[in-house]
Amino acid sequence: MIEAGFPQSQGDQWVGVLGPAGMPKDIVALLNREIQAAMSLPETQERFAVLGYEVVGGSPEDLTAQIRTDFDIWAKVIRSGNLKPG
């Protein structure tokens, strides 16, 4: 992005698991616990490292905050660029 003329650009890729609205909190907690356990396994960590990724786990609230932050950032980009769907 720096070479393209956007020196202040920042970006991360992330992957999250989403479910339907209103999913019971106990199911959310169970899924989060099991996914965190799988992602913390050494073989999972090693495989992601080989692919150039860092595994960072978190809570459902962490993911919600990340989505909101990204939404706000990209909404500003869209508004400032007067971008429209094509």
N, CA, C and O atoms as a CHARMM CRD file, in Angstrom:
* protein
*
  344
    1    1 MET  N      0.82400  -1.19300   0.00000 PROA 1      0.00000
    2    1 MET  CA     0.00000   0.00000   0.00000 PROA 1      0.00000
    3    1 MET  C      0.86900   1.25800   0.00000 PROA 1      0.00000
    4    1 MET  O      0.50000   2.27100  -0.59400 PROA 1      0.00000
    5    2 ILE  N      2.01700   1.19200   0.66400 PROA 2      0.00000
    6    2 ILE  CA     2.91500   2.34100   0.66800 PROA 2      0.00000
    7    2 ILE  C      3.33400   2.66900  -0.75500 PROA 2      0.00000
    8    2 ILE  O      3.31000   3.83100  -1.16200 PROA 2      0.00000
    9    3 GLU  N      3.72000   1.64200  -1.51800 PROA 3      0.00000
   10    3 GLU  CA     4.15100   1.84600  -2.89800 PROA 3      0.00000
   11    3 GLU  C      3.01700   2.36400  -3.77300 PROA 3      0.00000
   12    3 GLU  O      3.26900   3.02500  -4.78100 PROA 3      0.00000
   13    4 ALA  N      1.78900   2.07800  -3.40800 PROA 4      0.00000
   14    4 ALA  CA     0.63600   2.54400  -4.17800 PROA 4      0.00000
   15    4 ALA  C      0.22100   3.95800  -3.79300 PROA 4      0.00000
   16    4 ALA  O     -0.74100   4.49200  -4.34700 PROA 4      0.00000
   17    5 GLY  N      0.94100   4.57600  -2.84100 PROA 5      0.00000
   18    5 GLY  CA     0.63000   5.94400  -2.46700 PROA 5      0.00000
   19    5 GLY  C     -0.23700   6.09500  -1.22700 PROA 5      0.00000
   20    5 GLY  O     -0.81400   7.15700  -0.99300 PROA 5      0.00000
   21    6 PHE  N     -0.32900   5.04700  -0.44200 PROA 6      0.00000
   22    6 PHE  CA    -1.13300   5.08200   0.77800 PROA 6      0.00000
   23    6 PHE  C     -0.24900   4.73900   1.98800 PROA 6      0.00000
   24    6 PHE  O     -0.39300   3.66900   2.58000 PROA 6      0.00000
   25    7 PRO  N      0.66100   5.64900   2.34900 PROA 7      0.00000
   26    7 PRO  CA     1.63100   5.33300   3.39900 PROA 7      0.00000
   27    7 PRO  C      1.04200   5.10200   4.78700 PROA 7      0.00000
   28    7 PRO  O      1.67400   4.45200   5.61900 PROA 7      0.00000
   29    8 GLN  N     -0.13600   5.61200   5.04700 PROA 8      0.00000
   30    8 GLN  CA    -0.73900   5.43700   6.37700 PROA 8      0.00000
   31    8 GLN  C     -1.66700   4.23200   6.44700 PROA 8      0.00000
   32    8 GLN  O     -2.29200   3.97800   7.47600 PROA 8      0.00000
   33    9 SER  N     -1.75000   3.50200   5.35500 PROA 9      0.00000
   34    9 SER  CA    -2.65300   2.35900   5.31800 PROA 9      0.00000
   35    9 SER  C     -2.18000   1.26300   6.25900 PROA 9      0.00000
   36    9 SER  O     -0.98700   0.98100   6.37000 PROA 9      0.00000
   37   10 GLN  N     -3.13200   0.66400   6.92100 PROA 10     0.00000
   38   10 GLN  CA    -2.87200  -0.48600   7.77400 PROA 10     0.00000
   39   10 GLN  C     -3.86300  -1.56300   7.39500 PROA 10     0.00000
   40   10 GLN  O     -4.97500  -1.27300   6.95200 PROA 10     0.00000
   41   11 GLY  N     -3.46600  -2.77400   7.56500 PROA 11     0.00000
   42   11 GLY  CA    -4.42200  -3.82400   7.25300 PROA 11     0.00000
   43   11 GLY  C     -4.01300  -5.15500   7.83400 PROA 11     0.00000
   44   11 GLY  O     -2.83700  -5.51700   7.84800 PROA 11     0.00000
   45   12 ASP  N     -4.96600  -5.84600   8.29100 PROA 12     0.00000
   46   12 ASP  CA    -4.77700  -7.19700   8.79000 PROA 12     0.00000
   47   12 ASP  C     -5.85000  -8.06600   8.16400 PROA 12     0.00000
   48   12 ASP  O     -6.93000  -7.59700   7.80400 PROA 12     0.00000
   49   13 GLN  N     -5.53200  -9.31100   8.04600 PROA 13     0.00000
   50   13 GLN  CA    -6.55400 -10.27100   7.65500 PROA 13     0.00000
   51   13 GLN  C     -6.96700 -11.00400   8.92000 PROA 13     0.00000
   52   13 GLN  O     -6.14300 -11.28800   9.78900 PROA 13     0.00000
   53   14 TRP  N     -8.21600 -11.29600   9.00500 PROA 14     0.00000
   54   14 TRP  CA    -8.66500 -12.08900  10.13200 PROA 14     0.00000
   55   14 TRP  C     -9.79300 -12.98600   9.67900 PROA 14     0.00000
   56   14 TRP  O    -10.46900 -12.72400   8.68300 PROA 14     0.00000
   57   15 VAL  N     -9.97400 -14.02400  10.41700 PROA 15     0.00000
   58   15 VAL  CA   -11.03800 -14.97900  10.14300 PROA 15     0.00000
   59   15 VAL  C    -11.78400 -15.19000  11.44700 PROA 15     0.00000
   60   15 VAL  O    -11.17700 -15.39000  12.49900 PROA 15     0.00000
   61   16 GLY  N    -13.07500 -15.14600  11.37000 PROA 16     0.00000
   62   16 GLY  CA   -13.90200 -15.39200  12.54300 PROA 16     0.00000
   63   16 GLY  C    -15.01500 -16.35800  12.19200 PROA 16     0.00000
   64   16 GLY  O    -15.36000 -16.54000  11.02500 PROA 16     0.00000
   65   17 VAL  N    -15.55000 -16.95400  13.19200 PROA 17     0.00000
   66   17 VAL  CA   -16.67500 -17.86600  13.00600 PROA 17     0.00000
   67   17 VAL  C    -17.92200 -17.15000  13.49100 PROA 17     0.00000
   68   17 VAL  O    -17.99300 -16.70200  14.63500 PROA 17     0.00000
   69   18 LEU  N    -18.90200 -17.04800  12.60600 PROA 18     0.00000
   70   18 LEU  CA   -20.15800 -16.36200  12.93000 PROA 18     0.00000
   71   18 LEU  C    -21.30400 -17.36000  12.89900 PROA 18     0.00000
   72   18 LEU  O    -21.25900 -18.36100  12.18400 PROA 18     0.00000
   73   19 GLY  N    -22.30600 -17.07500  13.66900 PROA 19     0.00000
   74   19 GLY  CA   -23.49700 -17.92200  13.69400 PROA 19     0.00000
   75   19 GLY  C    -24.73400 -17.06500  13.50900 PROA 19     0.00000
   76   19 GLY  O    -24.63800 -15.84300  13.38700 PROA 19     0.00000
   77   20 PRO  N    -25.87100 -17.68900  13.48900 PROA 20     0.00000
   78   20 PRO  CA   -27.10600 -16.93400  13.29900 PROA 20     0.00000
   79   20 PRO  C    -27.40400 -16.01900  14.49200 PROA 20     0.00000
   80   20 PRO  O    -27.01400 -16.30100  15.62500 PROA 20     0.00000
   81   21 ALA  N    -28.09200 -14.93700  14.21000 PROA 21     0.00000
   82   21 ALA  CA   -28.50800 -14.02600  15.28100 PROA 21     0.00000
   83   21 ALA  C    -29.33900 -14.80000  16.29700 PROA 21     0.00000
   84   21 ALA  O    -30.15100 -15.65200  15.93700 PROA 21     0.00000
   85   22 GLY  N    -29.12200 -14.49100  17.55700 PROA 22     0.00000
   86   22 GLY  CA   -29.90400 -15.12700  18.60600 PROA 22     0.00000
   87   22 GLY  C    -29.40500 -16.50200  19.01500 PROA 22     0.00000
   88   22 GLY  O    -30.08300 -17.21500  19.75400 PROA 22     0.00000
   89   23 MET  N    -28.22100 -16.88100  18.53800 PROA 23     0.00000
   90   23 MET  CA   -27.67800 -18.18500  18.93100 PROA 23     0.00000
   91   23 MET  C    -27.54800 -18.21400  20.46000 PROA 23     0.00000
   92   23 MET  O    -27.06600 -17.24800  21.05100 PROA 23     0.00000
   93   24 PRO  N    -27.96300 -19.28300  21.09200 PROA 24     0.00000
   94   24 PRO  CA   -27.87600 -19.35500  22.55200 PROA 24     0.00000
   95   24 PRO  C    -26.44000 -19.14300  23.04700 PROA 24     0.00000
   96   24 PRO  O    -25.48500 -19.66100  22.46800 PROA 24     0.00000
   97   25 LYS  N    -26.31200 -18.37400  24.12500 PROA 25     0.00000
   98   25 LYS  CA   -24.98900 -18.02000  24.65400 PROA 25     0.00000
   99   25 LYS  C    -24.18600 -19.25200  25.06600 PROA 25     0.00000
  100   25 LYS  O    -22.96000 -19.25800  24.94600 PROA 25     0.00000
  101   26 ASP  N    -24.85900 -20.28800  25.54800 PROA 26     0.00000
  102   26 ASP  CA   -24.10900 -21.48500  25.93400 PROA 26     0.00000
  103   26 ASP  C    -23.49700 -22.17900  24.71800 PROA 26     0.00000
  104   26 ASP  O    -22.41100 -22.75000  24.81400 PROA 26     0.00000
  105   27 ILE  N    -24.17700 -22.13500  23.59000 PROA 27     0.00000
  106   27 ILE  CA   -23.64600 -22.71700  22.35100 PROA 27     0.00000
  107   27 ILE  C    -22.47000 -21.87100  21.85500 PROA 27     0.00000
  108   27 ILE  O    -21.44800 -22.41300  21.43300 PROA 27     0.00000
  109   28 VAL  N    -22.61400 -20.53400  21.90500 PROA 28     0.00000
  110   28 VAL  CA   -21.52200 -19.63800  21.52300 PROA 28     0.00000
  111   28 VAL  C    -20.29000 -19.92300  22.38200 PROA 28     0.00000
  112   28 VAL  O    -19.17700 -20.02600  21.86500 PROA 28     0.00000
  113   29 ALA  N    -20.49300 -20.04800  23.68100 PROA 29     0.00000
  114   29 ALA  CA   -19.38400 -20.30100  24.59900 PROA 29     0.00000
  115   29 ALA  C    -18.71900 -21.65100  24.30200 PROA 29     0.00000
  116   29 ALA  O    -17.49300 -21.75800  24.31100 PROA 29     0.00000
  117   30 LEU  N    -19.52600 -22.66800  24.04300 PROA 30     0.00000
  118   30 LEU  CA   -18.98800 -23.98700  23.72700 PROA 30     0.00000
  119   30 LEU  C    -18.16600 -23.94700  22.44400 PROA 30     0.00000
  120   30 LEU  O    -17.04300 -24.45000  22.41000 PROA 30     0.00000
  121   31 LEU  N    -18.71500 -23.35600  21.39700 PROA 31     0.00000
  122   31 LEU  CA   -17.98900 -23.25800  20.13500 PROA 31     0.00000
  123   31 LEU  C    -16.69200 -22.48100  20.31000 PROA 31     0.00000
  124   31 LEU  O    -15.64700 -22.88800  19.80300 PROA 31     0.00000
  125   32 ASN  N    -16.75600 -21.37600  21.01900 PROA 32     0.00000
  126   32 ASN  CA   -15.55800 -20.56500  21.22800 PROA 32     0.00000
  127   32 ASN  C    -14.49400 -21.36400  21.98200 PROA 32     0.00000
  128   32 ASN  O    -13.31700 -21.33300  21.62400 PROA 32     0.00000
  129   33 ARG  N    -14.90600 -22.06000  23.00000 PROA 33     0.00000
  130   33 ARG  CA   -13.97000 -22.85900  23.80400 PROA 33     0.00000
  131   33 ARG  C    -13.28600 -23.92800  22.94000 PROA 33     0.00000
  132   33 ARG  O    -12.07100 -24.10900  23.01000 PROA 33     0.00000
  133   34 GLU  N    -14.07800 -24.62600  22.13100 PROA 34     0.00000
  134   34 GLU  CA   -13.53400 -25.70900  21.30700 PROA 34     0.00000
  135   34 GLU  C    -12.64100 -25.16700  20.18400 PROA 34     0.00000
  136   34 GLU  O    -11.60600 -25.75800  19.87600 PROA 34     0.00000
  137   35 ILE  N    -13.03200 -24.06400  19.58300 PROA 35     0.00000
  138   35 ILE  CA   -12.20600 -23.46100  18.53200 PROA 35     0.00000
  139   35 ILE  C    -10.89700 -22.95400  19.12000 PROA 35     0.00000
  140   35 ILE  O     -9.83300 -23.14200  18.52900 PROA 35     0.00000
  141   36 GLN  N    -10.97100 -22.30900  20.28700 PROA 36     0.00000
  142   36 GLN  CA    -9.75500 -21.83300  20.95800 PROA 36     0.00000
  143   36 GLN  C     -8.82500 -23.00700  21.25900 PROA 36     0.00000
  144   36 GLN  O     -7.61200 -22.90300  21.07600 PROA 36     0.00000
  145   37 ALA  N     -9.38300 -24.10600  21.71200 PROA 37     0.00000
  146   37 ALA  CA    -8.56700 -25.28500  22.02400 PROA 37     0.00000
  147   37 ALA  C     -7.87100 -25.81100  20.77100 PROA 37     0.00000
  148   37 ALA  O     -6.68200 -26.13000  20.80500 PROA 37     0.00000
  149   38 ALA  N     -8.60200 -25.89900  19.67800 PROA 38     0.00000
  150   38 ALA  CA    -8.01400 -26.38000  18.42300 PROA 38     0.00000
  151   38 ALA  C     -6.93900 -25.43000  17.90600 PROA 38     0.00000
  152   38 ALA  O     -5.90300 -25.86900  17.40500 PROA 38     0.00000
  153   39 MET  N     -7.18600 -24.12800  18.02800 PROA 39     0.00000
  154   39 MET  CA    -6.23300 -23.14600  17.51500 PROA 39     0.00000
  155   39 MET  C     -4.97800 -23.06100  18.37400 PROA 39     0.00000
  156   39 MET  O     -3.94500 -22.58300  17.90400 PROA 39     0.00000
  157   40 SER  N     -5.04700 -23.51400  19.61800 PROA 40     0.00000
  158   40 SER  CA    -3.87600 -23.44400  20.49300 PROA 40     0.00000
  159   40 SER  C     -2.99900 -24.69500  20.39800 PROA 40     0.00000
  160   40 SER  O     -1.92700 -24.73300  21.00200 PROA 40     0.00000
  161   41 LEU  N     -3.42300 -25.70300  19.66400 PROA 41     0.00000
  162   41 LEU  CA    -2.61400 -26.90900  19.49600 PROA 41     0.00000
  163   41 LEU  C     -1.32000 -26.56500  18.75900 PROA 41     0.00000
  164   41 LEU  O     -1.34900 -25.79000  17.80300 PROA 41     0.00000
  165   42 PRO  N     -0.19900 -27.12000  19.18300 PROA 42     0.00000
  166   42 PRO  CA     1.07100 -26.81800  18.51500 PROA 42     0.00000
  167   42 PRO  C      1.04700 -27.07900  17.01400 PROA 42     0.00000
  168   42 PRO  O      1.59800 -26.29400  16.24300 PROA 42     0.00000
  169   43 GLU  N      0.41500 -28.16900  16.59300 PROA 43     0.00000
  170   43 GLU  CA     0.38500 -28.46700  15.15000 PROA 43     0.00000
  171   43 GLU  C     -0.43000 -27.43600  14.37400 PROA 43     0.00000
  172   43 GLU  O     -0.10700 -27.12100  13.22900 PROA 43     0.00000
  173   44 THR  N     -1.48100 -26.91300  14.99300 PROA 44     0.00000
  174   44 THR  CA    -2.26000 -25.85300  14.34600 PROA 44     0.00000
  175   44 THR  C     -1.42200 -24.59000  14.25000 PROA 44     0.00000
  176   44 THR  O     -1.38100 -23.94500  13.20200 PROA 44     0.00000
  177   45 GLN  N     -0.75100 -24.23300  15.34300 PROA 45     0.00000
  178   45 GLN  CA     0.09800 -23.05000  15.36200 PROA 45     0.00000
  179   45 GLN  C      1.19800 -23.16700  14.30200 PROA 45     0.00000
  180   45 GLN  O      1.46900 -22.20900  13.57800 PROA 45     0.00000
  181   46 GLU  N      1.82200 -24.33100  14.21500 PROA 46     0.00000
  182   46 GLU  CA     2.90100 -24.54300  13.24600 PROA 46     0.00000
  183   46 GLU  C      2.39400 -24.44200  11.81600 PROA 46     0.00000
  184   46 GLU  O      3.04300 -23.83300  10.96500 PROA 46     0.00000
  185   47 ARG  N      1.25700 -25.02600  11.55500 PROA 47     0.00000
  186   47 ARG  CA     0.70600 -25.01000  10.19000 PROA 47     0.00000
  187   47 ARG  C      0.37600 -23.58500   9.76200 PROA 47     0.00000
  188   47 ARG  O      0.69300 -23.19000   8.64000 PROA 47     0.00000
  189   48 PHE  N     -0.24400 -22.82700  10.62100 PROA 48     0.00000
  190   48 PHE  CA    -0.56000 -21.44300  10.29700 PROA 48     0.00000
  191   48 PHE  C      0.71400 -20.62100  10.12100 PROA 48     0.00000
  192   48 PHE  O      0.77900 -19.75800   9.24600 PROA 48     0.00000
  193   49 ALA  N      1.72800 -20.88400  10.94800 PROA 49     0.00000
  194   49 ALA  CA     2.99800 -20.15500  10.82500 PROA 49     0.00000
  195   49 ALA  C      3.63900 -20.41400   9.46800 PROA 49     0.00000
  196   49 ALA  O      4.17300 -19.49300   8.85000 PROA 49     0.00000
  197   50 VAL  N      3.59200 -21.65700   9.00100 PROA 50     0.00000
  198   50 VAL  CA     4.13100 -21.99800   7.68500 PROA 50     0.00000
  199   50 VAL  C      3.41300 -21.19900   6.58800 PROA 50     0.00000
  200   50 VAL  O      4.02100 -20.81900   5.58700 PROA 50     0.00000
  201   51 LEU  N      2.14300 -20.95600   6.78700 PROA 51     0.00000
  202   51 LEU  CA     1.34800 -20.19800   5.81000 PROA 51     0.00000
  203   51 LEU  C      1.51000 -18.68700   5.98100 PROA 51     0.00000
  204   51 LEU  O      0.96600 -17.90900   5.19800 PROA 51     0.00000
  205   52 GLY  N      2.25600 -18.27800   7.00200 PROA 52     0.00000
  206   52 GLY  CA     2.50300 -16.86000   7.22600 PROA 52     0.00000
  207   52 GLY  C      1.47200 -16.16700   8.09800 PROA 52     0.00000
  208   52 GLY  O      1.35800 -14.94100   8.08500 PROA 52     0.00000
  209   53 TYR  N      0.73000 -16.94700   8.84600 PROA 53     0.00000
  210   53 TYR  CA    -0.30900 -16.38100   9.70300 PROA 53     0.00000
  211   53 TYR  C      0.05700 -16.52200  11.17300 PROA 53     0.00000
  212   53 TYR  O      0.73900 -17.46700  11.57000 PROA 53     0.00000
  213   54 GLU  N     -0.39500 -15.59100  11.95300 PROA 54     0.00000
  214   54 GLU  CA    -0.26600 -15.66700  13.39900 PROA 54     0.00000
  215   54 GLU  C     -1.65400 -15.96900  13.96200 PROA 54     0.00000
  216   54 GLU  O     -2.62300 -15.27800  13.65000 PROA 54     0.00000
  217   55 VAL  N     -1.73700 -16.99000  14.77800 PROA 55     0.00000
  218   55 VAL  CA    -3.01900 -17.35300  15.37300 PROA 55     0.00000
  219   55 VAL  C     -3.24800 -16.48600  16.60200 PROA 55     0.00000
  220   55 VAL  O     -2.45200 -16.49600  17.54200 PROA 55     0.00000
  221   56 VAL  N     -4.33800 -15.74100  16.58300 PROA 56     0.00000
  222   56 VAL  CA    -4.71600 -14.89500  17.71200 PROA 56     0.00000
  223   56 VAL  C     -6.16000 -15.22100  18.04400 PROA 56     0.00000
  224   56 VAL  O     -7.06300 -14.94800  17.25300 PROA 56     0.00000
  225   57 GLY  N     -6.36900 -15.78600  19.17600 PROA 57     0.00000
  226   57 GLY  CA    -7.72600 -16.13300  19.57600 PROA 57     0.00000
  227   57 GLY  C     -8.37300 -14.99500  20.33200 PROA 57     0.00000
  228   57 GLY  O     -7.75500 -13.96200  20.59000 PROA 57     0.00000
  229   58 GLY  N     -9.60100 -15.20000  20.67200 PROA 58     0.00000
  230   58 GLY  CA   -10.30000 -14.18600  21.43800 PROA 58     0.00000
  231   58 GLY  C    -11.70800 -14.61900  21.76900 PROA 58     0.00000
  232   58 GLY  O    -12.14200 -15.72800  21.45600 PROA 58     0.00000
  233   59 SER  N    -12.38800 -13.72300  22.40000 PROA 59     0.00000
  234   59 SER  CA   -13.76700 -13.97800  22.81600 PROA 59     0.00000
  235   59 SER  C    -14.73800 -13.51600  21.73100 PROA 59     0.00000
  236   59 SER  O    -14.34700 -12.80200  20.80800 PROA 59     0.00000
  237   60 PRO  N    -15.99100 -13.91900  21.84100 PROA 60     0.00000
  238   60 PRO  CA   -17.00100 -13.39300  20.92100 PROA 60     0.00000
  239   60 PRO  C    -17.06400 -11.85900  20.97700 PROA 60     0.00000
  240   60 PRO  O    -17.30700 -11.20300  19.96400 PROA 60     0.00000
  241   61 GLU  N    -16.84600 -11.30800  22.15500 PROA 61     0.00000
  242   61 GLU  CA   -16.86300  -9.84400  22.28800 PROA 61     0.00000
  243   61 GLU  C    -15.68500  -9.20700  21.55500 PROA 61     0.00000
  244   61 GLU  O    -15.81200  -8.11900  20.99300 PROA 61     0.00000
  245   62 ASP  N    -14.53200  -9.89300  21.56400 PROA 62     0.00000
  246   62 ASP  CA   -13.36800  -9.40200  20.81200 PROA 62     0.00000
  247   62 ASP  C    -13.68200  -9.34500  19.32100 PROA 62     0.00000
  248   62 ASP  O    -13.34700  -8.37200  18.64600 PROA 62     0.00000
  249   63 LEU  N    -14.32300 -10.38700  18.81600 PROA 63     0.00000
  250   63 LEU  CA   -14.66100 -10.41900  17.39400 PROA 63     0.00000
  251   63 LEU  C    -15.67500  -9.33500  17.05300 PROA 63     0.00000
  252   63 LEU  O    -15.56100  -8.68100  16.01600 PROA 63     0.00000
  253   64 THR  N    -16.65400  -9.14400  17.90800 PROA 64     0.00000
  254   64 THR  CA   -17.63700  -8.07700  17.68900 PROA 64     0.00000
  255   64 THR  C    -16.94500  -6.72200  17.61900 PROA 64     0.00000
  256   64 THR  O    -17.26300  -5.90700  16.75300 PROA 64     0.00000
  257   65 ALA  N    -16.00300  -6.47700  18.52200 PROA 65     0.00000
  258   65 ALA  CA   -15.26600  -5.20600  18.52900 PROA 65     0.00000
  259   65 ALA  C    -14.44100  -5.05600  17.25500 PROA 65     0.00000
  260   65 ALA  O    -14.36500  -3.96200  16.69700 PROA 65     0.00000
  261   66 GLN  N    -13.82500  -6.13600  16.78900 PROA 66     0.00000
  262   66 GLN  CA   -13.02300  -6.07200  15.55800 PROA 66     0.00000
  263   66 GLN  C    -13.90100  -5.74200  14.35800 PROA 66     0.00000
  264   66 GLN  O    -13.53500  -4.92000  13.51800 PROA 66     0.00000
  265   67 ILE  N    -15.03900  -6.37400  14.28300 PROA 67     0.00000
  266   67 ILE  CA   -15.96700  -6.11900  13.17300 PROA 67     0.00000
  267   67 ILE  C    -16.42000  -4.65800  13.19700 PROA 67     0.00000
  268   67 ILE  O    -16.45400  -4.00100  12.15600 PROA 67     0.00000
  269   68 ARG  N    -16.76200  -4.15400  14.36700 PROA 68     0.00000
  270   68 ARG  CA   -17.18900  -2.74900  14.47800 PROA 68     0.00000
  271   68 ARG  C    -16.07800  -1.79600  14.08100 PROA 68     0.00000
  272   68 ARG  O    -16.32200  -0.81900  13.37300 PROA 68     0.00000
  273   69 THR  N    -14.85900  -2.07000  14.53200 PROA 69     0.00000
  274   69 THR  CA   -13.71700  -1.21800  14.18600 PROA 69     0.00000
  275   69 THR  C    -13.50100  -1.20900  12.67600 PROA 69     0.00000
  276   69 THR  O    -13.35400  -0.14700  12.07200 PROA 69     0.00000
  277   70 ASP  N    -13.48100  -2.38800  12.07300 PROA 70     0.00000
  278   70 ASP  CA   -13.28000  -2.46200  10.62600 PROA 70     0.00000
  279   70 ASP  C    -14.42200  -1.79000   9.87300 PROA 70     0.00000
  280   70 ASP  O    -14.19700  -1.12400   8.86200 PROA 70     0.00000
  281   71 PHE  N    -15.62200  -1.96100  10.35600 PROA 71     0.00000
  282   71 PHE  CA   -16.76700  -1.31500   9.71500 PROA 71     0.00000
  283   71 PHE  C    -16.58400   0.19800   9.71300 PROA 71     0.00000
  284   71 PHE  O    -16.78900   0.85000   8.68900 PROA 71     0.00000
  285   72 ASP  N    -16.20200   0.75100  10.84800 PROA 72     0.00000
  286   72 ASP  CA   -16.00700   2.20100  10.95000 PROA 72     0.00000
  287   72 ASP  C    -14.89600   2.68000  10.02800 PROA 72     0.00000
  288   72 ASP  O    -15.04400   3.69700   9.35100 PROA 72     0.00000
  289   73 ILE  N    -13.79400   1.95700  10.00000 PROA 73     0.00000
  290   73 ILE  CA   -12.66800   2.33700   9.12800 PROA 73     0.00000
  291   73 ILE  C    -13.09400   2.34300   7.67100 PROA 73     0.00000
  292   73 ILE  O    -12.87400   3.32300   6.95900 PROA 73     0.00000
  293   74 TRP  N    -13.70300   1.25400   7.22800 PROA 74     0.00000
  294   74 TRP  CA   -14.05500   1.15500   5.81000 PROA 74     0.00000
  295   74 TRP  C    -15.22700   2.05200   5.43000 PROA 74     0.00000
  296   74 TRP  O    -15.32800   2.47400   4.27800 PROA 74     0.00000
  297   75 ALA  N    -16.10400   2.34700   6.36800 PROA 75     0.00000
  298   75 ALA  CA   -17.18500   3.30000   6.08800 PROA 75     0.00000
  299   75 ALA  C    -16.59300   4.67500   5.77700 PROA 75     0.00000
  300   75 ALA  O    -17.07000   5.36800   4.87800 PROA 75     0.00000
  301   76 LYS  N    -15.55300   5.07000   6.52000 PROA 76     0.00000
  302   76 LYS  CA   -14.88700   6.35100   6.26100 PROA 76     0.00000
  303   76 LYS  C    -14.23000   6.35500   4.88800 PROA 76     0.00000
  304   76 LYS  O    -14.31200   7.34300   4.15800 PROA 76     0.00000
  305   77 VAL  N    -13.58300   5.25800   4.53800 PROA 77     0.00000
  306   77 VAL  CA   -12.93400   5.16100   3.22500 PROA 77     0.00000
  307   77 VAL  C    -13.98600   5.28300   2.11900 PROA 77     0.00000
  308   77 VAL  O    -13.78300   6.00900   1.14600 PROA 77     0.00000
  309   78 ILE  N    -15.07300   4.59600   2.26400 PROA 78     0.00000
  310   78 ILE  CA   -16.13300   4.61700   1.25800 PROA 78     0.00000
  311   78 ILE  C    -16.72700   6.01200   1.13200 PROA 78     0.00000
  312   78 ILE  O    -16.92900   6.50800   0.02400 PROA 78     0.00000
  313   79 ARG  N    -17.00700   6.65200   2.27900 PROA 79     0.00000
  314   79 ARG  CA   -17.57000   7.99300   2.24600 PROA 79     0.00000
  315   79 ARG  C    -16.57700   9.00700   1.65800 PROA 79     0.00000
  316   79 ARG  O    -16.94200   9.80900   0.79900 PROA 79     0.00000
  317   80 SER  N    -15.34500   8.96700   2.11600 PROA 80     0.00000
  318   80 SER  CA   -14.36300   9.95300   1.64700 PROA 80     0.00000
  319   80 SER  C    -14.05100   9.80100   0.17800 PROA 80     0.00000
  320   80 SER  O    -13.73800  10.78000  -0.49800 PROA 80     0.00000
  321   81 GLY  N    -14.13400   8.57000  -0.32700 PROA 81     0.00000
  322   81 GLY  CA   -13.89200   8.33100  -1.74700 PROA 81     0.00000
  323   81 GLY  C    -15.14800   8.42500  -2.58500 PROA 81     0.00000
  324   81 GLY  O    -15.10300   8.25500  -3.80300 PROA 81     0.00000
  325   82 ASN  N    -16.26800   8.69400  -1.93800 PROA 82     0.00000
  326   82 ASN  CA   -17.56300   8.74000  -2.61200 PROA 82     0.00000
  327   82 ASN  C    -17.76100   7.48600  -3.48100 PROA 82     0.00000
  328   82 ASN  O    -18.20900   7.56200  -4.62500 PROA 82     0.00000
  329   83 LEU  N    -17.41900   6.35300  -2.90600 PROA 83     0.00000
  330   83 LEU  CA   -17.48700   5.09000  -3.63700 PROA 83     0.00000
  331   83 LEU  C    -18.93100   4.58700  -3.67800 PROA 83     0.00000
  332   83 LEU  O    -19.67600   4.68800  -2.70400 PROA 83     0.00000
  333   84 LYS  N    -19.28700   4.05500  -4.81200 PROA 84     0.00000
  334   84 LYS  CA   -20.63100   3.52000  -5.01900 PROA 84     0.00000
  335   84 LYS  C    -20.51200   2.09300  -5.55000 PROA 84     0.00000
  336   84 LYS  O    -19.54900   1.76900  -6.24400 PROA 84     0.00000
  337   85 PRO  N    -21.47800   1.24500  -5.23100 PROA 85     0.00000
  338   85 PRO  CA   -21.42800  -0.11700  -5.77900 PROA 85     0.00000
  339   85 PRO  C    -21.53000  -0.06300  -7.29900 PROA 85     0.00000
  340   85 PRO  O    -22.26400   0.74600  -7.86600 PROA 85     0.00000
  341   86 GLY  N    -20.79700  -0.91900  -7.91900 PROA 86     0.00000
  342   86 GLY  CA   -20.74600  -0.89000  -9.37300 PROA 86     0.00000
  343   86 GLY  C    -21.53300  -1.94800  -9.96400 PROA 86     0.00000
  344   86 GLY  O    -21.59500  -2.06100 -11.18800 PROA 86     0.00000
